[in-house]
């Protein structure tokens, strides 16, 4: 089965997930700080070089998660290729990522903040941290105002307009988003995000999906399963020619 082309639409954010072939550390081991710090530095350099606005990010022991808006269709693929090559050289190993990264297009104003919460709560879901903003290799600390967690520094981070809409002042934004992060997502929200990323589709309402028909790089929603329905046959007369029977 041919793999899908990369999903892209101008000016729209994407939720990205790339799993490692082998975790950087076992669950019982401490996080490899030097490797994760270096990976964060590479992420910042690559994002600036390839013109990718990174709105949210998590570097975990088993995967990389990003919420980002690329300036062009090649931005994200080149960024991920750079990270893979650099990490392979650092670890002196072969392939770093388990297959291609997966991504979903997001409808602004509806799914950007839920996707950010989904991304930044991953260290808690995976058992790596007790609180989302206590994991140092994440954008959560900067979004909640937890300065102690904002290491390594990320001056290259570019917050999305939906995050800025959380409040009129930095304190308001951080407090309101912190509340969101603590409340988490509904089961339905989490499932829809999981399915969109896994299937590499767009996540949004019907009007949003329809608007992508002429701007996205490929179809943005799965097709209907099964064979197309056959049209009902036109009624025929007893003689088969539309004439009344004898």
SVG drawing of the C-alpha trace seen along z (x, -y; Angstrom):
<svg xmlns="http://www.w3.org/2000/svg" viewBox="-52 -42 81 52">
<polyline fill="none" stroke="black" stroke-width="0.4" points="0.0,0.0 1.5,-3.3 2.1,-5.7 0.3,-9.0 2.1,-12.2 2.9,-14.6 -0.1,-16.7 0.3,-20.4 -1.9,-23.5 -0.5,-27.1 -0.6,-28.9 -2.1,-26.0 -0.6,-24.5 0.3,-20.8 0.5,-18.4 3.5,-16.2 4.6,-12.9 7.8,-11.0 8.6,-7.9 12.1,-6.7 13.2,-3.2 14.7,-2.7 13.9,-4.9 16.7,-7.2 16.3,-5.7 14.4,-2.8 11.5,-3.7 13.6,-2.9 16.5,-5.1 16.9,-8.9 16.3,-11.0 19.5,-11.5 19.8,-15.2 22.8,-15.9 21.1,-14.2 17.7,-16.0 19.4,-19.4 21.3,-18.9 18.1,-17.8 16.3,-20.9 19.2,-23.1 19.0,-21.3 15.2,-21.8 15.6,-25.5 18.3,-25.9 16.5,-23.7 13.2,-25.5 14.8,-28.9 16.7,-27.6 13.8,-25.9 11.3,-28.6 9.0,-26.5 7.2,-28.4 7.1,-26.0 4.1,-26.7 4.5,-23.7 7.0,-20.9 7.9,-17.9 11.1,-15.9 10.4,-12.6 12.5,-9.5 10.5,-7.7 9.3,-10.4 9.2,-14.0 5.9,-15.9 5.5,-19.3 2.8,-21.8 4.1,-23.9 3.3,-26.0 5.8,-25.7 6.3,-28.5 6.3,-26.1 5.6,-22.5 9.3,-21.4 9.8,-23.0 8.7,-20.2 10.2,-17.4 13.5,-19.1 13.4,-19.9 12.6,-16.3 15.3,-15.0 17.9,-17.3 16.9,-16.1 17.1,-12.5 20.6,-12.9 22.0,-14.9 20.7,-12.5 21.9,-9.4 25.4,-11.0 25.3,-11.8 24.2,-8.3 26.5,-6.7 23.6,-4.5 21.6,-3.9 18.0,-4.9 16.6,-7.0 12.8,-7.3 10.5,-4.3 9.2,-5.1 8.0,-8.4 6.7,-11.1 2.9,-11.5 1.0,-14.8 -2.4,-16.2 -3.7,-19.6 -5.6,-21.6 -8.4,-24.0 -7.4,-27.2 -9.8,-28.5 -11.1,-25.0 -8.3,-22.4 -5.0,-24.2 -5.4,-24.5 -6.7,-21.0 -3.7,-19.7 -1.3,-21.8 -2.8,-20.3 -2.6,-16.8 1.1,-17.4 2.2,-19.0 0.5,-16.4 2.4,-13.5 5.1,-13.3 2.4,-12.7 0.6,-10.1 3.9,-8.3 4.9,-8.3 7.9,-10.6 6.6,-13.5 4.0,-14.2 3.0,-17.5 3.1,-18.7 5.2,-21.7 7.7,-19.9 9.2,-18.1 12.1,-20.4 12.1,-19.5 8.8,-20.9 7.0,-24.2 4.6,-23.7 6.7,-25.6 6.7,-28.7 3.0,-28.5 2.1,-28.2 4.8,-30.6 6.8,-27.9 10.2,-29.5 12.1,-26.8 10.9,-24.2 11.8,-26.3 15.2,-24.7 16.9,-24.6 15.8,-28.1 13.7,-28.3 13.8,-31.8 12.8,-30.3 9.4,-29.3 6.6,-31.1 3.2,-30.9 0.1,-30.5 -2.6,-33.2 -5.0,-30.8 -2.7,-30.7 -2.4,-34.6 -6.2,-34.6 -6.2,-32.9 -5.8,-36.3 -4.9,-40.0 -1.8,-39.9 1.0,-37.3 -0.3,-36.5 -3.9,-35.9 -2.7,-33.8 -0.6,-31.6 -3.2,-31.2 -6.0,-30.4 -3.8,-27.9 -2.6,-26.3 -6.2,-25.7 -6.7,-24.1 -3.7,-21.9 -4.8,-20.7 -8.3,-19.9 -7.0,-18.0 -9.1,-16.8 -12.3,-14.8 -12.0,-11.2 -13.6,-12.2 -11.1,-15.0 -8.2,-12.7 -9.5,-10.0 -10.1,-12.4 -6.6,-13.8 -5.1,-10.3 -7.0,-9.3 -6.1,-12.4 -2.4,-12.0 -2.4,-8.3 -4.3,-8.5 -2.5,-11.7 -5.7,-13.7 -7.1,-17.1 -8.9,-17.8 -11.8,-20.2 -15.4,-20.8 -17.1,-20.1 -16.6,-23.7 -12.9,-23.6 -12.5,-20.2 -14.3,-21.4 -12.2,-24.6 -9.1,-22.5 -10.2,-20.8 -8.3,-23.3 -5.4,-24.2 -4.2,-21.0 -1.4,-18.9 -3.7,-15.9 -7.1,-14.7 -7.5,-15.5 -10.1,-13.0 -10.4,-9.2 -12.6,-8.0 -15.7,-6.0 -15.1,-2.3 -16.4,0.3 -17.3,0.1 -19.3,-2.8 -23.1,-2.3 -24.7,-1.2 -27.4,-3.4 -30.8,-1.8 -31.7,-0.4 -34.5,-2.2 -37.8,-0.4 -38.5,1.4 -41.7,2.7 -42.4,6.3 -40.9,6.3 -37.7,4.7 -38.1,1.7 -40.2,-0.6 -43.4,0.5 -46.5,1.8 -46.8,5.5 -49.2,7.3"/>
</svg>
